[in-house]
Amino acid sequence: MTTETRPEAASEEDILDAYSRAVVNAADSVRDSVVSLSMKSRRGRSGIGSGILYTSDGHILTNSHVVESTKQVTASFADGSQMVGAVVGHDPTTDIGVVKVDASSRPVAALGDSSKLVVGQLVVAVGSPHALEHTVTAGVVSALGRGLRAKDGRLIENVIQTDAALNPGNSGGPLVTSGGQVVGINTAVMPWAQGLSFAVPANTARWVSATLIEHGVVRRGYLGISVHTVNVPPEFVSKFGLPTSTGVRVEGVESGTPAEAGGVKEGDILIALEKDPVTTTDSLHRLLTGDLVGKRVHLALLRDGELFSVIVEPVQL
């Protein structure tokens, strides 16, 4: 009769050492690419933030709210060197900004695939909270797919929630995996809570920054209406075979806008844009991409118990 031998359980010291190695590796992988950003607004006010150098020609990712009031910033690296940079562009809707410095010889961080994150995964935040440069904090991915309101009222989607400690000055710094991949750009904390921090996913930052580098802005369509989400009466859902039971009610139409020119009226319920259902205000914002600017777009509306469509031509927001 053979006796099965169970493997010895890992000691607390072994577990701690593995955790420490993971955090150290994450911090070391981005150490030379993380920058502390300082800037003065057009009104002379000083501000601080963080960023991550991610292209070989000197582009730095940060937050829109960090650089929105300035055109020039000073980037400080871990070795003490400083460079003056220019703001390439920023997008309040996703809270992503891009700064350009002359840093062609410096190591750059790698942007990872944020869609591969899992809840509970170790992540490390690096930044300059309260001007304490290159501070490292660690935590886990607390949740995925969160929504966070941007300053312009639109929803930043698929936001990463983490319990890594963030403070003012961390904004714009990287959220890094144990493998050294930047999977998020730290953006916000809940000031009335502990352990609730958020980061814009790297996949969002990647396409937004590419657009900012190419065009300076992220183009989005604008109709000129104010709306809020409402339930569509069940009898209309059944009568017209609608794919959704919610839509957005038009609360106001601005003068001289595409919506007014197209015949949209206050009280209309917008239920589709082209072939895509409009179920909430956020879904409408998501559908109004820059690709629609200047094109003839069909809107499906409910008005006085009837379903009809109008044609509008969105302009750039």
C-alpha positions as CSV (number, residue, x, y, z in Angstrom):
1,M,0.0,0.0,0.0
2,T,1.5,3.3,-1.0
3,T,1.1,6.5,0.9
4,E,0.3,9.6,-1.0
5,T,2.6,12.5,-0.2
6,R,1.0,16.0,-0.3
7,P,3.1,18.9,-1.4
8,E,4.0,21.2,1.4
9,A,2.0,24.4,1.7
10,A,3.8,27.5,0.8
11,S,4.9,29.4,3.8
12,E,3.8,33.0,4.5
13,E,7.4,34.1,3.8
14,D,7.3,32.5,0.3
15,I,3.9,34.1,-0.5
16,L,5.1,37.5,0.7
17,D,8.3,37.2,-1.3
18,A,6.3,36.3,-4.5
19,Y,4.0,39.2,-3.9
20,S,7.0,41.5,-3.4
21,R,8.7,40.3,-6.5
22,A,5.6,41.0,-8.5
23,V,5.3,44.5,-7.3
24,V,9.0,45.2,-7.6
25,N,9.0,43.9,-11.2
26,A,5.9,46.0,-12.1
27,A,7.5,49.2,-10.6
28,D,10.9,48.6,-12.2
29,S,9.4,47.9,-15.6
30,V,8.0,51.5,-15.9
31,R,10.3,53.3,-13.5
32,D,12.2,55.1,-16.3
33,S,9.1,55.9,-18.3
34,V,6.9,57.4,-15.6
35,V,7.0,61.2,-15.4
36,S,5.8,63.8,-12.9
37,L,4.1,66.6,-14.7
38,S,3.9,70.2,-13.5
39,M,2.2,73.0,-15.3
40,K,0.9,76.5,-14.9
41,S,-2.5,77.4,-16.2
42,R,-3.3,80.4,-18.3
43,R,-4.3,82.2,-15.1
44,G,-0.9,81.4,-13.5
45,R,-2.1,78.6,-11.2
46,S,0.2,75.7,-10.7
47,G,-0.8,72.0,-11.0
48,I,0.7,68.6,-10.7
49,G,0.0,65.2,-12.3
50,S,1.6,62.1,-13.6
51,G,2.2,60.5,-17.0
52,I,3.8,57.6,-18.8
53,L,6.1,57.8,-21.8
54,Y,4.8,55.3,-24.3
55,T,6.2,56.1,-27.7
56,S,9.9,56.2,-28.9
57,D,9.3,59.7,-30.3
58,G,8.4,61.2,-27.0
59,H,4.6,61.0,-26.5
60,I,3.4,60.9,-22.9
61,L,-0.1,59.6,-21.9
62,T,-1.8,61.4,-19.1
63,N,-5.3,62.7,-18.1
64,S,-7.3,65.4,-19.9
65,H,-8.1,67.1,-16.6
66,V,-4.3,67.3,-15.8
67,V,-3.4,69.3,-19.0
68,E,-6.7,70.9,-20.0
69,S,-5.8,74.4,-18.8
70,T,-2.3,74.6,-20.2
71,K,-0.3,74.3,-23.4
72,Q,3.1,73.7,-21.9
73,V,4.2,71.3,-19.2
74,T,7.4,70.2,-17.5
75,A,8.1,66.5,-17.3
76,S,10.4,65.2,-14.5
77,F,11.9,61.7,-14.9
78,A,13.1,59.3,-12.2
79,D,16.8,60.2,-12.8
80,G,16.1,63.9,-12.0
81,S,16.1,65.2,-15.5
82,Q,13.4,67.5,-16.7
83,M,12.0,68.3,-20.2
84,V,9.6,71.0,-21.3
85,G,6.8,69.5,-23.4
86,A,3.8,70.7,-25.4
87,V,0.2,69.4,-25.0
88,V,-0.7,67.6,-28.3
89,G,-4.4,67.4,-27.4
90,H,-6.8,66.1,-24.8
91,D,-10.2,64.5,-24.8
92,P,-12.5,65.3,-21.8
93,T,-15.0,62.6,-22.8
94,T,-12.4,59.9,-22.0
95,D,-10.1,61.9,-19.7
96,I,-7.1,61.1,-21.9
97,G,-4.5,63.7,-22.8
98,V,-1.2,63.5,-24.7
99,V,2.0,65.5,-24.1
100,K,5.0,65.6,-26.5
101,V,8.6,65.9,-25.3
102,D,12.0,65.4,-26.9
103,A,12.8,62.0,-25.4
104,S,13.8,59.9,-28.3
105,S,16.5,58.0,-26.4
106,R,14.5,57.1,-23.3
107,P,12.9,53.7,-22.6
108,V,9.2,53.6,-23.2
109,A,6.5,51.6,-21.4
110,A,4.4,48.9,-23.2
111,L,0.7,49.3,-23.4
112,G,-1.0,46.0,-22.7
113,D,-4.4,44.6,-23.6
114,S,-6.8,45.8,-20.9
115,S,-9.5,43.4,-22.1
116,K,-7.5,40.5,-20.7
117,L,-7.7,41.8,-17.1
118,V,-9.5,39.6,-14.5
119,V,-11.0,40.6,-11.2
120,G,-8.6,40.0,-8.4
121,Q,-5.5,40.4,-10.6
122,L,-2.6,42.3,-9.0
123,V,-2.0,45.8,-10.3
124,V,0.5,48.5,-9.4
125,A,0.0,52.3,-9.6
126,V,2.9,54.6,-10.1
127,G,2.7,58.4,-9.9
128,S,3.3,61.6,-7.9
129,P,0.7,62.0,-5.2
130,H,0.9,65.4,-3.6
131,A,4.2,66.0,-5.5
132,L,5.8,62.9,-4.0
133,E,7.4,61.7,-7.2
134,H,7.4,58.1,-8.4
135,T,5.4,56.7,-5.5
136,V,4.4,53.1,-5.9
137,T,1.2,51.6,-4.5
138,A,-0.3,48.1,-5.1
139,G,-3.8,46.6,-5.1
140,V,-6.0,44.4,-7.1
141,V,-8.5,44.8,-9.9
142,S,-11.7,45.2,-7.9
143,A,-14.1,45.3,-10.8
144,L,-14.3,45.7,-14.5
145,G,-16.7,47.4,-16.9
146,R,-17.5,50.2,-14.6
147,G,-19.0,53.5,-15.9
148,L,-17.5,56.9,-14.8
149,R,-18.9,60.3,-15.7
150,A,-16.5,62.5,-17.6
151,K,-16.4,66.3,-17.0
152,D,-18.6,66.8,-20.1
153,G,-21.2,64.5,-18.7
154,R,-20.6,61.6,-21.1
155,L,-19.9,58.1,-19.8
156,I,-16.4,56.7,-19.8
157,E,-17.1,53.0,-20.4
158,N,-15.3,49.9,-19.3
159,V,-13.4,51.7,-16.5
160,I,-11.2,49.6,-14.3
161,Q,-11.9,49.8,-10.6
162,T,-9.0,49.1,-8.2
163,D,-8.1,49.4,-4.6
164,A,-4.6,50.7,-5.2
165,A,-4.2,53.9,-3.2
166,L,-4.5,57.0,-5.3
167,N,-4.3,60.6,-4.3
168,P,-4.2,64.0,-6.0
169,G,-1.1,63.9,-8.3
170,N,-1.6,60.3,-9.3
171,S,-3.9,61.4,-12.1
172,G,-2.4,60.3,-15.5
173,G,0.0,57.8,-14.1
174,P,0.0,54.2,-15.2
175,L,-1.7,51.1,-13.8
176,V,0.6,48.2,-14.4
177,T,0.4,44.5,-14.2
178,S,3.0,42.3,-12.6
179,G,4.3,41.6,-16.1
180,G,5.1,45.2,-16.7
181,Q,2.2,46.0,-19.1
182,V,0.4,49.3,-18.7
183,V,-3.3,48.4,-18.6
184,G,-4.8,51.6,-17.4
185,I,-4.3,55.4,-16.9
186,N,-5.3,56.3,-13.4
187,T,-8.0,58.9,-13.4
188,A,-10.1,59.3,-10.3
189,V,-10.8,58.4,-6.7
190,M,-14.0,58.5,-4.6
191,P,-13.0,61.2,-2.1
192,W,-15.6,60.1,0.4
193,A,-14.5,56.4,0.3
194,Q,-11.4,54.3,0.8
195,G,-10.1,51.8,-1.7
196,L,-12.2,53.0,-4.6
197,S,-10.0,54.2,-7.4
198,F,-10.5,54.1,-11.2
199,A,-8.4,53.9,-14.4
200,V,-9.2,54.4,-18.0
201,P,-8.4,51.1,-19.8
202,A,-5.3,51.0,-22.0
203,N,-7.4,49.9,-25.0
204,T,-9.4,53.2,-24.8
205,A,-6.2,55.2,-24.2
206,R,-4.6,53.6,-27.2
207,W,-7.1,54.7,-29.8
208,V,-7.9,58.1,-28.2
209,S,-4.2,59.0,-28.1
210,A,-3.6,57.9,-31.7
211,T,-6.5,60.2,-32.8
212,L,-5.2,63.1,-30.7
213,I,-1.7,62.7,-32.2
214,E,-3.2,62.7,-35.7
215,H,-5.9,65.3,-35.4
216,G,-5.4,67.1,-32.1
217,V,-9.0,66.4,-31.1
218,V,-11.4,63.4,-31.0
219,R,-14.2,64.1,-33.4
220,R,-17.8,63.4,-32.2
221,G,-21.1,64.0,-33.8
222,Y,-23.5,66.7,-32.4
223,L,-27.2,67.0,-33.0
224,G,-28.2,69.8,-30.7
225,I,-30.7,68.1,-28.4
226,S,-31.0,67.6,-24.7
227,V,-32.5,64.2,-23.8
228,H,-33.1,61.8,-20.9
229,T,-33.9,58.1,-20.8
230,V,-37.5,57.0,-20.7
231,N,-39.6,53.8,-20.9
232,V,-41.4,53.4,-24.2
233,P,-45.1,52.5,-23.7
234,P,-45.6,48.7,-24.0
235,E,-48.3,49.2,-26.6
236,F,-45.9,51.0,-28.9
237,V,-43.2,48.3,-28.4
238,S,-45.7,45.7,-29.5
239,K,-47.4,47.7,-32.2
240,F,-44.1,48.6,-34.0
241,G,-42.1,45.5,-33.0
242,L,-39.4,47.7,-31.4
243,P,-36.2,46.0,-30.3
244,T,-36.1,47.9,-27.0
245,S,-38.5,49.1,-24.3
246,T,-36.5,52.3,-23.6
247,G,-35.5,55.3,-25.6
248,V,-34.6,58.9,-25.0
249,R,-37.1,61.7,-24.8
250,V,-36.1,65.0,-26.4
251,E,-36.4,67.7,-23.8
252,G,-35.1,70.5,-25.9
253,V,-33.9,71.4,-29.4
254,E,-31.3,74.1,-29.8
255,S,-31.8,76.7,-32.5
256,G,-29.7,76.4,-35.6
257,T,-28.6,72.9,-35.0
258,P,-28.9,69.7,-37.1
259,A,-31.8,68.4,-35.0
260,E,-33.8,71.6,-35.7
261,A,-33.0,71.5,-39.4
262,G,-34.1,67.8,-39.5
263,G,-37.4,68.4,-37.9
264,V,-36.8,66.9,-34.4
265,K,-39.2,68.3,-31.9
266,E,-39.4,68.5,-28.1
267,G,-41.3,65.5,-26.8
268,D,-40.1,63.1,-29.5
269,I,-38.8,59.8,-28.3
270,L,-35.7,58.8,-30.2
271,I,-35.4,55.0,-30.4
272,A,-32.8,54.4,-33.2
273,L,-30.0,56.0,-35.0
274,E,-29.6,54.4,-38.4
275,K,-30.1,50.7,-37.6
276,D,-28.7,50.9,-34.0
277,P,-31.2,51.1,-31.1
278,V,-31.0,54.1,-28.9
279,T,-31.8,52.8,-25.4
280,T,-30.2,55.4,-23.1
281,T,-28.6,58.8,-23.3
282,D,-25.2,57.1,-23.0
283,S,-26.0,54.8,-26.0
284,L,-26.8,57.9,-28.0
285,H,-23.5,59.5,-27.1
286,R,-21.7,56.3,-28.0
287,L,-23.3,56.1,-31.4
288,L,-22.5,59.8,-32.3
289,T,-19.0,59.1,-33.5
290,G,-16.9,61.4,-35.7
291,D,-17.6,59.2,-38.7
292,L,-21.2,60.6,-38.8
293,V,-20.1,64.2,-39.1
294,G,-21.5,65.7,-42.3
295,K,-23.4,62.5,-43.3
296,R,-27.1,62.1,-43.7
297,V,-28.3,60.0,-40.8
298,H,-31.7,58.5,-40.2
299,L,-33.3,58.9,-36.7
300,A,-36.3,56.8,-35.8
301,L,-38.7,58.8,-33.6
302,L,-42.0,58.2,-31.8
303,R,-44.4,61.2,-31.9
304,D,-48.1,61.3,-31.1
305,G,-48.3,57.5,-31.1
306,E,-46.7,57.2,-34.6
307,L,-43.3,55.9,-35.7
308,F,-41.4,57.9,-38.4
309,S,-37.9,58.9,-39.4
310,V,-36.1,62.2,-40.0
311,I,-32.8,62.9,-41.6
312,V,-30.1,64.9,-39.8
313,E,-26.5,65.8,-40.6
314,P,-24.4,65.8,-37.4
315,V,-21.8,68.4,-37.0
316,Q,-18.6,68.1,-35.0
317,L,-18.9,68.6,-31.3
